[in-house]
Every structure is written in structure tokens, then in C-alpha cells.
């Protein structure tokens, strides 16, 4: 397996070092070189807790389709006779949630140019592993953030207001609080009557002693809004939305007309959809 992965990486490196001319052994689509999923998986690193780590990623083999799941808050096992069967009745149908997904293609430049290749500056395997994983993850975080903004709108003006939102979520759920950096900066300055900080968080574990939740994550302001916005998502992120990933991540040499040079572009394909909208709240600090 390691030898096979090594060969796949060598073919990808030849494509990159040849500025797209050497394509032997690679799958091509729209002149883009598809990166084998085994290579992508080998690049994955231990990341700090972020939106990608809090959401279910569902790998799909088609660019669009339907996804169905059971609403766990409305379904339970019931006492029956010897068998359970038959068609769903009308009540049972309401316990199933269905969404349509359709892949979006997103692209961005990796920090690699033809000149850097010519100069032999990089160990490509190490460079690609770091660059591809980070750029794709950052892009998916942004995509998730856009969907979190669609949750039920709420207004907050205190830490207790945030606790009230947490209380609206079924405690059996996996509850997350996601705050923008500006809101976090505001909250961490709050002190009690003794002058001690009210907000207690563990950055390494992505948790908080202040709130009865499983996760506490701080994101860049622009992930949920604009610079300076004090915003938060509170809810079961894992079930509020799903990320549908089409495993056709690819690279291609293209002309960057800003610099008039050949640069390596990364393409990724996914869609993020609300599945259970009642499981999340999007709060604005007033």
C-alpha cells in the first residue's frame, strides 16, 4: 500500500514539475489532474478544533442527489408484536428529513509558481501536504459558516443570554458554541465581582467550563460575517448541517493575470446544506 501511494505521489509530482505536461498515470478532467483520495488522506494533519471537525462530512460519488435521514428528536422504538413492517404511515413520514445537494466547484491558488519549481526550492510532497490540506480546509470552513448564518436569528447581550440559547437545545445533542474572534475578545474581558474572568475556555481542547456544551470554537470574523462582527452559532452543528464532499480534488497550472506567471491552482468540490434547521441559532451581540 505504501509503495502504491509512493507511486501515485511521484506521478503527481511529475505533473507539477513538468508544469502540466507529464500526465502519465493520472486521471484528467477538464485538463485538471485529479488528486487520488489516498494522497489527500495522507496529507491530513492533526488540526485544532474547527467547523470541519464539528460537522459530518458525507462522501458522495455524484455531483448532485438527495440525502435523507431520520429526525432523532421525533422517533423512538415502540413495543410491537413479533414483527415490524409495512409501509410508513403519514406520521412516520414526518420523521424523515430530506435535502437536495449539488456540488459547487471552488478554486484558489497554491503558493507555488513555475519560477519556484524551476529554482527547485521545495520538497513537493511536504509542500503539497501542508498547502493542499490547509487551503481546502479553510475553504470548507468558510462554506460551513455561510450555512450557519441561516439558522434562526437571535439577539444576545450577555453571557447568560448565550446560556439561554444553549438551554434551548436538547441536552442529549452534541452542542457547540461557535463565536467570532471579535465576540470572543469581548467576552473574555468580562469579569465577575471579584475581578476574575467569567469566560473560561480551553484552547487546546476547544471546550469551555462556562457553558454546558461539548465544543467551544473561535473562528475568524469573516467566517460568520464581516470584520468586527460579534456573532455566534449555538446548537448541534453535526446534525444542523451536513457537508457533502465530491472526492474529485484536483490541480491545474493556470496563468495568474495579476502576476502574469504560471501558478498551481487547487480545485475542490462540495456542498453544505441545512438538514435539521431547528437545531441551531445564529446570534448577534447587541
Order of alpha helices (4+ residues) and beta strands (2+ residues): alpha-beta-beta-alpha-alpha-beta-beta-alpha-beta-beta-alpha-alpha-beta-alpha-beta-alpha-beta-beta-beta-alpha-beta-alpha-beta-beta-beta-beta
